[in-house]
Amino acid sequence: MQATAYTYDPESRSGQVLLDDGTPVPFDAAAFDAGGLRLLRPGQRVRIETEDTEASPGAGTDTGAGVGRRITLVTLQTF
């Protein structure tokens, strides 16, 4: 899946991407490290891989169905 880098904090190696529909999705250091990147700039086109996760009881989710989305990999989009 493709997205656009939205925010990135080099100290925590985490941030957010924007899906093509404008939805922001956060990523953690593990997802950033999995992509082998050293730096990410807002506006860069990236490729992401996601997995569905079950939300904790009582936790809010984007889907409202008890399932959330977690980014497992962020890397640059190459053509």
C-alpha positions as a Markdown table, in Angstrom:
| # | Residue | x | y | z |
|---|---|---|---|---|
| 1 | Met | 0.0 | 0.0 | 0.0 |
| 2 | Gln | 1.2 | 3.5 | -0.7 |
| 3 | Ala | 1.1 | 6.6 | 1.5 |
| 4 | Thr | 2.7 | 10.0 | 2.0 |
| 5 | Ala | 5.0 | 10.7 | 5.0 |
| 6 | Tyr | 3.2 | 13.2 | 7.2 |
| 7 | Thr | 5.3 | 13.5 | 10.4 |
| 8 | Tyr | 8.5 | 12.0 | 11.6 |
| 9 | Asp | 10.5 | 12.3 | 14.8 |
| 10 | Pro | 14.1 | 11.2 | 14.3 |
| 11 | Glu | 14.6 | 10.8 | 18.1 |
| 12 | Ser | 11.8 | 8.3 | 18.6 |
| 13 | Arg | 11.9 | 7.1 | 14.9 |
| 14 | Ser | 8.1 | 7.2 | 14.8 |
| 15 | Gly | 5.6 | 9.4 | 13.1 |
| 16 | Gln | 2.5 | 9.3 | 10.8 |
| 17 | Val | 1.7 | 8.7 | 7.2 |
| 18 | Leu | -1.3 | 9.9 | 5.2 |
| 19 | Leu | -3.2 | 7.3 | 3.2 |
| 20 | Asp | -4.4 | 8.4 | -0.2 |
| 21 | Asp | -7.8 | 9.1 | 1.2 |
| 22 | Gly | -6.2 | 11.6 | 3.8 |
| 23 | Thr | -6.4 | 9.3 | 6.8 |
| 24 | Pro | -3.5 | 9.7 | 9.1 |
| 25 | Val | -2.0 | 6.4 | 10.4 |
| 26 | Pro | 0.8 | 6.3 | 13.0 |
| 27 | Phe | 3.9 | 4.1 | 12.8 |
| 28 | Asp | 6.3 | 3.1 | 15.6 |
| 29 | Ala | 10.1 | 2.7 | 15.6 |
| 30 | Ala | 9.8 | -1.0 | 14.9 |
| 31 | Ala | 8.0 | -0.3 | 11.6 |
| 32 | Phe | 10.5 | 2.4 | 10.7 |
| 33 | Asp | 13.5 | 0.1 | 11.5 |
| 34 | Ala | 11.9 | -2.8 | 9.4 |
| 35 | Gly | 12.1 | -0.6 | 6.3 |
| 36 | Gly | 15.9 | 0.0 | 6.6 |
| 37 | Leu | 15.5 | 3.8 | 6.3 |
| 38 | Arg | 17.8 | 6.3 | 8.1 |
| 39 | Leu | 15.6 | 9.5 | 7.5 |
| 40 | Leu | 12.1 | 10.3 | 6.4 |
| 41 | Arg | 11.0 | 13.7 | 5.2 |
| 42 | Pro | 7.3 | 14.9 | 5.2 |
| 43 | Gly | 5.9 | 14.7 | 1.7 |
| 44 | Gln | 8.0 | 11.6 | 0.6 |
| 45 | Arg | 6.0 | 8.9 | -1.0 |
| 46 | Val | 6.4 | 5.6 | 1.0 |
| 47 | Arg | 5.3 | 2.0 | 0.7 |
| 48 | Ile | 3.8 | 0.6 | 3.9 |
| 49 | Glu | 2.7 | -2.8 | 5.0 |
| 50 | Thr | 0.0 | -3.1 | 7.6 |
| 51 | Glu | -1.7 | -5.8 | 9.7 |
| 52 | Asp | -5.1 | -5.8 | 11.4 |
| 53 | Thr | -5.0 | -5.7 | 15.2 |
| 54 | Glu | -7.7 | -6.4 | 17.7 |
| 55 | Ala | -8.4 | -3.3 | 19.9 |
| 56 | Ser | -8.3 | -3.5 | 23.7 |
| 57 | Pro | -11.8 | -3.7 | 25.2 |
| 58 | Gly | -13.1 | -0.2 | 25.5 |
| 59 | Ala | -10.5 | 1.3 | 23.2 |
| 60 | Gly | -11.6 | 3.5 | 20.3 |
| 61 | Thr | -10.9 | 2.3 | 16.8 |
| 62 | Asp | -11.2 | 3.9 | 13.4 |
| 63 | Thr | -13.4 | 1.1 | 12.1 |
| 64 | Gly | -15.6 | 0.8 | 15.1 |
| 65 | Ala | -15.6 | -3.0 | 14.7 |
| 66 | Gly | -13.0 | -3.8 | 17.3 |
| 67 | Val | -10.2 | -4.0 | 14.8 |
| 68 | Gly | -7.4 | -1.5 | 14.2 |
| 69 | Arg | -4.6 | -1.1 | 11.7 |
| 70 | Arg | -1.0 | -1.2 | 12.6 |
| 71 | Ile | 1.9 | -0.3 | 10.2 |
| 72 | Thr | 4.6 | -3.0 | 10.3 |
| 73 | Leu | 6.9 | -1.5 | 7.6 |
| 74 | Val | 7.7 | 1.9 | 6.2 |
| 75 | Thr | 10.1 | 2.2 | 3.3 |
| 76 | Leu | 10.5 | 4.5 | 0.2 |
| 77 | Gln | 8.3 | 3.9 | -2.8 |
| 78 | Thr | 10.4 | 3.0 | -5.8 |
| 79 | Phe | 9.1 | 2.9 | -9.3 |
